Amino acid sequence: MEKLNFKHSVIFFNFCILISPLYLMLNFEPIIFCLFLILILGISHGALDNIKGKKLLKLFDYKSTISFFYLTYIFISLLIIIFWLVFPNTVLFFFLIVASYHFGKEDTVFSFKRKFFISEILFFLKGSSVILAPLLFKRNKTNEIFSILNFNVFESSVFSDKFLIILLCLSFLSSLYISNKKNHNLKGIMFMDFSSLIILNIFLTPVLAFTFYFCFLHSIRHSITLIFELDNSFKSGLKKFISRAIPLTFVTGIIFLISIYLLNNFYTLDEAIYKVIFIGLASLTFPHILLEYLLEKNEKRT
């Protein structure tokens, strides 16, 4: 597992180095390409949440059917969308905090635990590089996307370049600290992942950099973990993962495309896609993270 994650980081790191100059020659943002990558590869890593939902119901000793889990999951997702429409700044800011922690924790391929929320703070700082890098290297384009989402917090003078550089350095230092007592392979994974994010955000547009990170690093890494949870054999586990992930990924993709079609009546196509990508991901991320948290806490008790 460790060797596989190391090879994955090496491949992704080299991919980032190769793709960056190619993009400079093409010089365009394929937003529809980003959308379909997220629909196919990005969302699929959460497509087994129904299986985790069954585990959680068993741990809670609930006799409810899986339909109860689906209804709860959908209800939370709809609640997030409603709250976003009413309180966009508050909800998106909270989402970025939660997402930073999620990225930092899920992209760490080994166990790390400290007392008094120290590990949570370190995971948050580590994952915050996903948000901080585009703000530092492509501030105007990043704020344009945020303005489409009715979010203007990062336009404040508080988030100066100096402040962002300090936070980004803390993000890098947190990666070093988390992997401090680990072997060279695990330290290499942390270093390459951080470097890949920086390379992507220096050369690519914010949405393209995020898409490559989300699909080819975060989602694939999480999917690898799920594959080995399904079967000790990677080949057999991959087949099971694909067959079980396709139905929910397909349904979610259809919902996203219908949403874009409806929003395109009020916004430009690009604006509609931006809204669906980020608001849609937020509505799926909250219940996904909540499920992971409840499952982790309750499995430790049993």
C-alpha positions as CSV (number, residue, x, y, z in Angstrom):
1,M,0.0,0.0,0.0
2,E,2.8,2.4,0.9
3,K,4.7,1.6,-2.3
4,L,1.6,2.1,-4.3
5,N,0.9,5.5,-2.8
6,F,4.6,6.5,-3.3
7,K,4.4,5.5,-7.0
8,H,1.1,7.4,-7.3
9,S,2.7,10.6,-5.9
10,V,5.7,10.2,-8.2
11,I,3.5,9.8,-11.3
12,F,1.3,12.8,-10.3
13,F,4.4,14.9,-9.6
14,N,5.9,14.2,-13.0
15,F,2.4,14.7,-14.6
16,C,2.3,18.2,-13.1
17,I,5.8,19.0,-14.4
18,L,4.9,17.8,-17.9
19,I,1.3,19.3,-18.2
20,S,2.3,22.8,-17.0
21,P,4.4,23.9,-20.1
22,L,1.9,22.2,-22.4
23,Y,-0.9,24.4,-21.0
24,L,1.2,27.5,-21.5
25,M,1.4,26.7,-25.2
26,L,-2.4,26.0,-25.5
27,N,-3.4,28.9,-23.2
28,F,-7.1,28.2,-22.8
29,E,-9.4,26.9,-19.9
30,P,-11.4,23.8,-20.9
31,I,-14.1,24.3,-18.3
32,I,-16.3,21.6,-19.8
33,F,-13.3,19.2,-19.7
34,C,-12.9,20.0,-16.0
35,L,-16.6,19.4,-15.4
36,F,-16.5,15.9,-16.9
37,L,-13.3,15.0,-15.2
38,I,-14.8,15.9,-11.8
39,L,-18.0,14.0,-12.7
40,I,-16.2,10.8,-13.8
41,L,-13.1,10.7,-11.5
42,G,-13.8,13.2,-8.8
43,I,-17.2,12.2,-7.6
44,S,-16.6,8.5,-7.9
45,H,-14.4,8.4,-4.8
46,G,-17.5,9.1,-2.7
47,A,-19.8,6.8,-4.6
48,L,-19.3,4.0,-2.0
49,D,-20.8,6.1,0.8
50,N,-23.9,3.9,0.6
51,I,-21.8,0.9,1.7
52,K,-20.3,3.0,4.6
53,G,-23.8,4.1,5.4
54,K,-24.8,0.4,5.9
55,K,-21.9,-0.1,8.2
56,L,-22.8,3.0,10.2
57,L,-26.4,1.9,10.6
58,K,-25.2,-1.5,11.9
59,L,-22.8,0.2,14.4
60,F,-25.7,2.3,15.7
61,D,-27.8,-0.9,15.7
62,Y,-30.5,0.8,13.6
63,K,-32.9,-1.5,11.9
64,S,-33.8,1.1,9.3
65,T,-33.2,0.2,5.6
66,I,-30.6,1.9,3.4
67,S,-33.3,4.2,2.1
68,F,-33.1,6.0,5.5
69,F,-29.4,6.7,4.9
70,Y,-30.1,8.0,1.3
71,L,-32.8,10.3,2.6
72,T,-30.6,11.7,5.3
73,Y,-27.7,12.1,2.9
74,I,-29.9,14.0,0.4
75,F,-31.5,16.1,3.1
76,I,-28.1,17.3,4.3
77,S,-27.0,18.0,0.7
78,L,-30.2,20.1,0.0
79,L,-29.7,21.9,3.4
80,I,-26.2,23.0,2.4
81,I,-27.5,24.3,-1.0
82,I,-30.3,26.3,0.7
83,F,-27.9,27.7,3.3
84,W,-25.4,28.6,0.6
85,L,-28.1,30.6,-1.3
86,V,-29.1,32.5,1.9
87,F,-25.7,32.9,3.6
88,P,-23.1,32.4,0.8
89,N,-20.1,34.0,2.6
90,T,-20.6,32.1,5.8
91,V,-21.3,28.7,4.2
92,L,-18.5,28.9,1.7
93,F,-16.0,30.1,4.3
94,F,-17.0,27.2,6.6
95,F,-16.9,24.8,3.6
96,L,-13.3,25.9,2.8
97,I,-12.3,25.2,6.4
98,V,-13.9,21.8,6.4
99,A,-12.5,21.0,3.0
100,S,-9.0,22.0,4.0
101,Y,-9.1,19.6,6.9
102,H,-10.6,16.9,4.7
103,F,-7.9,17.3,2.1
104,G,-5.2,17.3,4.7
105,K,-6.4,14.2,6.5
106,E,-7.5,12.1,3.5
107,D,-4.3,12.8,1.5
108,T,-2.1,11.7,4.4
109,V,-1.5,8.0,3.7
110,F,-0.4,7.0,7.2
111,S,-1.9,7.2,10.7
112,F,-1.1,10.4,12.7
113,K,-2.7,11.3,16.0
114,R,-1.9,14.0,18.6
115,K,-3.8,15.2,21.7
116,F,-5.9,18.4,22.1
117,F,-6.8,18.9,18.5
118,I,-3.2,19.3,17.4
119,S,-3.6,16.7,14.7
120,E,-6.8,18.4,13.5
121,I,-5.0,21.7,13.3
122,L,-2.0,20.2,11.4
123,F,-4.3,18.4,9.0
124,F,-6.2,21.7,8.4
125,L,-2.9,23.6,7.7
126,K,-1.7,20.9,5.4
127,G,-4.9,20.8,3.4
128,S,-5.2,24.6,3.3
129,S,-2.6,24.7,0.5
130,V,-5.3,23.6,-1.9
131,I,-7.1,26.9,-1.2
132,L,-4.1,29.2,-0.5
133,A,-2.0,28.4,-3.6
134,P,-4.5,29.7,-6.2
135,L,-5.1,32.8,-4.1
136,L,-1.4,33.6,-4.0
137,F,-0.5,32.7,-7.6
138,K,-3.7,33.6,-9.4
139,R,-5.5,36.0,-7.1
140,N,-7.6,37.8,-9.7
141,K,-8.9,34.7,-11.5
142,T,-9.6,33.0,-8.1
143,N,-11.5,36.0,-6.8
144,E,-13.5,36.0,-10.1
145,I,-14.6,32.5,-9.5
146,F,-15.5,33.3,-5.9
147,S,-17.5,36.4,-7.0
148,I,-19.6,34.1,-9.3
149,L,-20.3,32.1,-6.1
150,N,-21.3,35.3,-4.3
151,F,-18.2,35.1,-2.0
152,N,-16.0,38.1,-1.4
153,V,-14.2,37.3,1.9
154,F,-10.7,36.9,0.2
155,E,-11.0,40.4,-1.3
156,S,-10.3,41.8,2.2
157,S,-6.9,43.5,2.7
158,V,-6.3,40.9,5.5
159,F,-5.5,38.3,2.9
160,S,-2.4,40.1,1.6
161,D,0.3,38.2,-0.4
162,K,2.5,38.3,2.7
163,F,-0.2,36.7,4.9
164,L,-0.9,34.1,2.3
165,I,2.9,33.2,2.0
166,I,3.0,32.8,5.8
167,L,0.0,30.5,5.7
168,L,1.4,28.5,2.8
169,C,4.8,28.1,4.7
170,L,2.8,26.9,7.7
171,S,1.1,24.4,5.4
172,F,4.4,23.1,4.2
173,L,5.9,22.9,7.7
174,S,2.8,21.0,8.9
175,S,3.4,18.4,6.2
176,L,7.0,18.1,7.4
177,Y,6.0,17.8,11.0
178,I,3.3,15.1,10.3
179,S,5.9,13.0,8.4
180,N,8.8,13.8,10.7
181,K,9.1,10.3,12.3
182,K,8.2,8.4,9.1
183,N,10.4,6.7,6.5
184,H,11.8,8.4,3.4
185,N,9.0,7.2,1.1
186,L,6.3,8.7,3.3
187,K,8.3,12.0,3.6
188,G,8.7,11.9,-0.1
189,I,5.0,11.6,-0.6
190,M,4.3,14.7,1.5
191,F,7.0,16.7,-0.3
192,M,5.9,15.7,-3.8
193,D,2.2,16.3,-3.1
194,F,2.9,19.9,-1.8
195,S,5.3,20.6,-4.7
196,S,2.7,19.3,-7.2
197,L,0.1,21.7,-5.9
198,I,2.5,24.7,-6.2
199,I,3.5,23.7,-9.7
200,L,-0.1,23.4,-10.8
201,N,-1.2,26.7,-9.4
202,I,1.8,28.6,-10.7
203,F,1.2,27.6,-14.4
204,L,-2.5,26.6,-14.7
205,T,-5.8,28.5,-14.0
206,P,-7.3,27.9,-10.6
207,V,-10.2,25.7,-11.8
208,L,-7.9,23.5,-13.9
209,A,-5.3,23.2,-11.1
210,F,-8.0,22.2,-8.7
211,T,-9.5,19.7,-11.1
212,F,-6.2,17.9,-11.7
213,Y,-5.5,17.9,-7.9
214,F,-9.0,16.7,-7.0
215,C,-9.3,14.1,-9.7
216,F,-5.8,12.7,-10.1
217,L,-4.4,13.0,-6.5
218,H,-7.2,13.3,-3.9
219,S,-9.8,11.1,-5.5
220,I,-7.5,8.4,-6.9
221,R,-5.7,8.2,-3.5
222,H,-9.0,7.8,-1.7
223,S,-10.2,5.3,-4.3
224,I,-7.0,3.2,-3.8
225,T,-7.9,2.9,0.0
226,L,-11.5,1.9,-0.9
227,I,-10.3,-0.7,-3.4
228,F,-8.2,-2.4,-0.7
229,E,-11.1,-2.3,1.7
230,L,-13.2,-4.2,-0.8
231,D,-10.5,-6.8,-1.6
232,N,-6.9,-7.6,-0.7
233,S,-6.1,-8.0,-4.4
234,F,-5.9,-4.7,-6.2
235,K,-7.2,-6.1,-9.5
236,S,-10.2,-7.8,-7.9
237,G,-10.9,-4.8,-5.7
238,L,-10.7,-2.4,-8.7
239,K,-13.4,-4.4,-10.5
240,K,-15.6,-4.4,-7.4
241,F,-15.0,-0.7,-6.9
242,I,-15.9,0.2,-10.5
243,S,-19.1,-1.9,-10.6
244,R,-20.3,-0.4,-7.3
245,A,-19.3,3.2,-8.0
246,I,-20.8,3.5,-11.5
247,P,-24.5,3.7,-10.4
248,L,-24.2,6.6,-7.9
249,T,-21.6,8.4,-10.0
250,F,-24.0,8.2,-13.0
251,V,-27.0,9.5,-11.0
252,T,-25.0,12.3,-9.5
253,G,-23.6,13.2,-13.0
254,I,-27.1,13.4,-14.4
255,I,-28.2,15.7,-11.5
256,F,-25.2,18.0,-12.2
257,L,-25.9,18.2,-15.9
258,I,-29.6,18.9,-15.3
259,S,-28.6,21.7,-12.8
260,I,-26.3,23.2,-15.4
261,Y,-29.1,23.2,-18.0
262,L,-31.5,24.9,-15.7
263,L,-28.9,27.5,-14.4
264,N,-27.9,28.3,-18.0
265,N,-31.3,30.0,-18.4
266,F,-30.1,32.7,-15.9
267,Y,-26.3,32.6,-16.2
268,T,-23.7,32.1,-18.9
269,L,-22.6,28.5,-19.4
270,D,-19.3,29.0,-17.7
271,E,-20.9,30.6,-14.7
272,A,-23.5,27.8,-14.5
273,I,-20.7,25.2,-14.6
274,Y,-18.7,27.0,-11.8
275,K,-21.8,27.1,-9.6
276,V,-22.6,23.5,-10.1
277,I,-19.0,22.3,-9.6
278,F,-18.4,24.1,-6.4
279,I,-21.8,24.3,-4.8
280,G,-22.4,20.7,-5.9
281,L,-19.2,19.5,-4.4
282,A,-19.9,21.4,-1.2
283,S,-23.3,19.8,-0.9
284,L,-21.7,16.3,-1.3
285,T,-18.6,17.0,0.8
286,F,-20.5,17.9,4.0
287,P,-22.4,14.6,4.3
288,H,-19.4,12.7,3.0
289,I,-17.1,14.1,5.7
290,L,-19.8,13.7,8.4
291,L,-20.2,10.0,7.4
292,E,-16.4,9.4,7.5
293,Y,-16.2,11.1,11.0
294,L,-19.1,9.2,12.5
295,L,-17.8,5.9,11.1
296,E,-14.3,6.4,12.3
297,K,-15.4,7.4,15.8
298,N,-17.9,4.6,16.2
299,E,-15.6,1.9,14.8
300,K,-13.0,2.8,17.5
301,R,-15.5,2.2,20.2
302,T,-16.4,-1.3,19.0
